[in-house]
Amino acid sequence: MTVLLLIVHSIFGLIVLGAITHQFVSVFFPTTSTHRNFLAHFRSVRPDRYTNAIAIMFLLNFTIGAFLYPPYRLEVKPSIIFYNMHLANAVFELKEHWMALAFGLLPAYVVAWRSGEGLTTLRKGVTGFLMFTVLWGFIIGDILNNIGGLR
Amino acid sequence: MTRSARISIFYTLVFSVVYPAIYALDWPLFTYYPKNEHFVFGRGAASVGATMYWYGWWVSAGIAALVFSVPLGLLFSGNVAKRVSSIIPLAAFASAALFVFFFRHLLFG
């Protein structure tokens, strides 16, 4: 069951990362050229269309992560501490706390994209923060699983 | 700006500020012992076995954010919420940086 949840967690993480990357680049690097190459198409999506999908997928994946945390605490973390892998322990601690902060950011994220009030600073900031935390979570989760490995 | 939008903005702002504070003060609403799947209200003893405070920390922060954001959202106008919204990213990144500070000994030796 844990392995199945871990696979679903990875797939959902990849989906959120893909969606938030589209939104991030279209907000920070909007396409201005009429030259339609691959990157221009990647940047010229309608970012508001991704909002609900990102928020729902993030919540789902956050919940799955919360269920996977006890097996990590019992199986992986003790071996990381035993082998004095302080950096690995610390980067996972950062992942869990940054994810909690991203969870708290979701209400403002949805408002920023859906309210139509022109909350540009908020929109850019929360999208950037979500992009940063989702990318961090994806990479660190993968590395920690390679080190410890849930069974 | 709707009432729920104003509450959402204040909720996020309060959560971003309160979460690292609750972590630093070590105020989890409950403690979870994963080995025997047991919950204890408040901060449980670490000597009992593997202890998990993370759930308790973010539930504490979520409740605190709700308690503050509802009256703030009802009290202040959309213009105030709009102005407040621009400091949310700063608060979020500052809170994230605070956790780097909290774990500096593990991260940088």
Interface residues (C-beta under 8 A of the other chain):
Chain A: A66 Y69 P70 P71 R73 L74 P78 H86 L87 N89 A90 V91 E93 L94 E96 H97 W98 A100 L101 F103 G104 L105 L106 P107 A108 Y109 V110 V111 A112 S115 E117 L119 T121 L122 K124 G125 V126 G128 F129 F132 T133
Chain B: M1 T2 A5 I7 S8 I9 Y11 T12 L13 F15 S16 Y19 P20 Y23 Y32 P34 K35 A50 M52 W54 Y55 W57 W58 A61 G62 A65 G78 K82 S85 S86 I88 P89 L90 A92 F93 S95 A96 F99 V100 F103 H105 L106 L107 G109
